[in-house]
Amino acid sequence: MATESALPARVDLASAFRGVPQGADAAALSALLSVLADLPDGAAVGQAVMQGVLGPYGCDLALVYALRTDGSAHDLVAGYGLGQRETAIYSSVPADSHLPGAEAARTGVDRIMAAGEVAEHYPLAAPFFRVRPQAGDIAFMVIRHRGAPLGFCVLGFPEPVPATWQLRVTMDGLLAALSLWLLTRPASEIAGRALREPLTVTPRQREVLVLMREGHSNADIARQLGYSIATVKADITAMSAMLGARGRAELLAKAAQAGL
């Protein structure tokens, strides 16, 4: 686990970039590096990744998560391609959650998965796939510095991507640049970003919360609202992931603390 004391106060991006693997798209990565050197906001970084470095591959989603210094969770610090609702749901991912990005960070293994496979095997991702097509691929790449995980990157492609060495080397160069960007950002800013962002739920999720507080079972909630039990469970799972709650009681308690 990377700690705040182990990270340099400032990294010389230009000189450190010499470590990017040869064969990467030098022009695109250099352009990205010039953007990152100015420490822009997360939307600018996400757009630079999606429409710049990975634009030729059809990338339409780029999310960067930074590991908190205590190792408890990953906070969304840069992103482009998600709607406001989905951004709120996934603004923070517990480090031990059953989500492919968190699993990649825990195991140190990068993964490129078909979107349909993610939707099938990771129920916590259910809200994401309400707006995300399932025909393409999603990459979950670990961001490292000297072997220590700094976070992970989620990259979405609307069509299946060929597993070529050019794409892999480009991704390696991208991850190297993003690791340098994370190292230049104040650790306090990364650790507190998700906590400063307002948490929001959808109107349906709010209805589910109200009925949960009244003591209704999932089956009762589904019947009263006219949804399937699977939909109710997906909403509860999404809210639990957003709040880092385990179990029904903790979800209700944390939702109340968050003013939901």
Buried (B, 14 or more C-beta within 10 A) or exposed (E): EBEEEEBEEEBEBEEBBEEBEEEBBEEBBBBBBEBBBEEBEBEBBBBBBBBBBBBEBBBBBBBBBBBBBEBEBBBBBBBBBBEEBBBBBBBBBBBBBBBBBBBBBBEEEBBBBBBBBBBEEBBBBBBBBEEBEEEBBBBBBBBBBEEEBBBBBBBBBBEEBEEEEEBBBBBBBBBBBBBBBBBBBEBEEBBEBBEEBEBBBBEEBBBBBEBBEEEBEBEBBBEBBEBEBEBBBBBBBBBBBBBBBEEEEEBBEBBEEBEB
